[in-house]
Amino acid sequence: MGGGHHHHVTPGSEPKKDQDLQSIKDARIPLAWRDTCSHILVDLNKCRRDTWWNPNKCSHERHLYEECEYNSYLQRVEAKVQEDKIMKSN
């Protein structure tokens, strides 16, 4: 099995290492949820609050956040594969 993941990435769902920490803090995102997708969680939680957590609302923001988390997972898996290749060659 090769390493070629062909997952389509929805624009706006890309994990970002460089986060706006002040906006995350201002949005009161708990430390446990601060990761490469926090920038999307800020918007998702604002939408949730604005709609009184209506489960029929914010589906676009929720999809972006869930896809971002998945893409972040794929990046970590690929980084581990590369790390294992390097360790094996030493």
C-alpha positions as YAML, in Angstrom:
chain: A
units: angstrom
residues:
- id: 1
  name: MET
  ca: [0.00, 0.00, 0.00]
- id: 2
  name: GLY
  ca: [1.46, 3.30, -1.08]
- id: 3
  name: GLY
  ca: [1.36, 6.59, 0.77]
- id: 4
  name: GLY
  ca: [-0.75, 8.39, -1.85]
- id: 5
  name: HIS
  ca: [-3.79, 9.68, 0.01]
- id: 6
  name: HIS
  ca: [-6.27, 11.17, -2.45]
- id: 7
  name: HIS
  ca: [-8.63, 12.88, -0.03]
- id: 8
  name: HIS
  ca: [-10.38, 15.93, -1.45]
- id: 9
  name: VAL
  ca: [-9.89, 18.90, 0.88]
- id: 10
  name: THR
  ca: [-12.77, 21.35, 1.11]
- id: 11
  name: PRO
  ca: [-11.52, 24.95, 0.98]
- id: 12
  name: GLY
  ca: [-11.42, 26.35, 4.48]
- id: 13
  name: SER
  ca: [-10.89, 22.98, 6.18]
- id: 14
  name: GLU
  ca: [-7.10, 23.01, 6.07]
- id: 15
  name: PRO
  ca: [-5.29, 22.53, 9.38]
- id: 16
  name: LYS
  ca: [-3.12, 25.56, 10.29]
- id: 17
  name: LYS
  ca: [-0.06, 25.37, 12.50]
- id: 18
  name: ASP
  ca: [0.02, 29.16, 12.83]
- id: 19
  name: GLN
  ca: [-3.09, 30.00, 14.89]
- id: 20
  name: ASP
  ca: [-4.38, 33.37, 16.09]
- id: 21
  name: LEU
  ca: [-3.94, 32.56, 19.77]
- id: 22
  name: GLN
  ca: [-5.63, 35.74, 20.97]
- id: 23
  name: SER
  ca: [-8.85, 35.05, 19.06]
- id: 24
  name: ILE
  ca: [-8.83, 31.46, 20.36]
- id: 25
  name: LYS
  ca: [-8.38, 32.76, 23.90]
- id: 26
  name: ASP
  ca: [-11.07, 35.41, 23.39]
- id: 27
  name: ALA
  ca: [-13.44, 32.69, 22.13]
- id: 28
  name: ARG
  ca: [-12.75, 30.73, 25.34]
- id: 29
  name: ILE
  ca: [-11.71, 27.59, 23.50]
- id: 30
  name: PRO
  ca: [-10.62, 25.10, 26.21]
- id: 31
  name: LEU
  ca: [-6.94, 24.14, 26.15]
- id: 32
  name: ALA
  ca: [-7.80, 20.53, 25.29]
- id: 33
  name: TRP
  ca: [-9.47, 21.70, 22.04]
- id: 34
  name: ARG
  ca: [-6.69, 24.04, 20.90]
- id: 35
  name: ASP
  ca: [-5.02, 22.43, 17.92]
- id: 36
  name: THR
  ca: [-4.47, 23.02, 14.21]
- id: 37
  name: CYS
  ca: [-8.25, 23.31, 13.70]
- id: 38
  name: SER
  ca: [-9.02, 25.84, 16.44]
- id: 39
  name: HIS
  ca: [-9.54, 28.61, 13.89]
- id: 40
  name: ILE
  ca: [-12.59, 26.71, 12.59]
- id: 41
  name: LEU
  ca: [-13.84, 25.81, 16.06]
- id: 42
  name: VAL
  ca: [-14.03, 29.54, 16.92]
- id: 43
  name: ASP
  ca: [-16.50, 30.08, 14.06]
- id: 44
  name: LEU
  ca: [-18.40, 26.85, 14.79]
- id: 45
  name: ASN
  ca: [-18.89, 27.70, 18.45]
- id: 46
  name: LYS
  ca: [-20.00, 31.26, 17.59]
- id: 47
  name: CYS
  ca: [-22.58, 29.85, 15.19]
- id: 48
  name: ARG
  ca: [-23.71, 27.35, 17.82]
- id: 49
  name: ARG
  ca: [-24.16, 30.10, 20.43]
- id: 50
  name: ASP
  ca: [-25.95, 32.37, 17.95]
- id: 51
  name: THR
  ca: [-28.44, 29.60, 17.06]
- id: 52
  name: TRP
  ca: [-28.92, 28.31, 20.63]
- id: 53
  name: TRP
  ca: [-27.15, 25.05, 19.68]
- id: 54
  name: ASN
  ca: [-29.89, 24.17, 17.18]
- id: 55
  name: PRO
  ca: [-28.78, 20.81, 15.68]
- id: 56
  name: ASN
  ca: [-30.23, 21.86, 12.30]
- id: 57
  name: LYS
  ca: [-27.92, 24.86, 12.07]
- id: 58
  name: CYS
  ca: [-24.15, 25.30, 11.63]
- id: 59
  name: SER
  ca: [-23.81, 22.12, 9.57]
- id: 60
  name: HIS
  ca: [-21.36, 23.78, 7.15]
- id: 61
  name: GLU
  ca: [-19.10, 24.95, 9.98]
- id: 62
  name: ARG
  ca: [-19.34, 21.56, 11.68]
- id: 63
  name: HIS
  ca: [-18.40, 19.80, 8.43]
- id: 64
  name: LEU
  ca: [-15.38, 22.07, 7.96]
- id: 65
  name: TYR
  ca: [-14.24, 21.41, 11.54]
- id: 66
  name: GLU
  ca: [-14.66, 17.63, 11.30]
- id: 67
  name: GLU
  ca: [-12.87, 17.55, 7.94]
- id: 68
  name: CYS
  ca: [-10.06, 19.67, 9.36]
- id: 69
  name: GLU
  ca: [-9.63, 17.24, 12.25]
- id: 70
  name: TYR
  ca: [-9.52, 14.34, 9.77]
- id: 71
  name: ASN
  ca: [-6.97, 16.14, 7.58]
- id: 72
  name: SER
  ca: [-4.87, 16.86, 10.66]
- id: 73
  name: TYR
  ca: [-4.98, 13.16, 11.53]
- id: 74
  name: LEU
  ca: [-3.84, 12.24, 8.00]
- id: 75
  name: GLN
  ca: [-0.93, 14.68, 8.31]
- id: 76
  name: ARG
  ca: [0.16, 13.07, 11.58]
- id: 77
  name: VAL
  ca: [-0.06, 9.58, 10.08]
- id: 78
  name: GLU
  ca: [2.04, 10.64, 7.10]
- id: 79
  name: ALA
  ca: [4.60, 12.32, 9.39]
- id: 80
  name: LYS
  ca: [4.88, 9.07, 11.37]
- id: 81
  name: VAL
  ca: [5.37, 7.06, 8.16]
- id: 82
  name: GLN
  ca: [8.17, 9.41, 7.10]
- id: 83
  name: GLU
  ca: [9.74, 9.27, 10.56]
- id: 84
  name: ASP
  ca: [9.68, 5.47, 10.49]
- id: 85
  name: LYS
  ca: [11.39, 5.46, 7.06]
- id: 86
  name: ILE
  ca: [14.16, 7.71, 8.39]
- id: 87
  name: MET
  ca: [14.64, 5.60, 11.53]
- id: 88
  name: LYS
  ca: [14.77, 2.40, 9.46]
- id: 89
  name: SER
  ca: [17.50, 3.79, 7.19]
- id: 90
  name: ASN
  ca: [19.77, 4.69, 10.14]
...
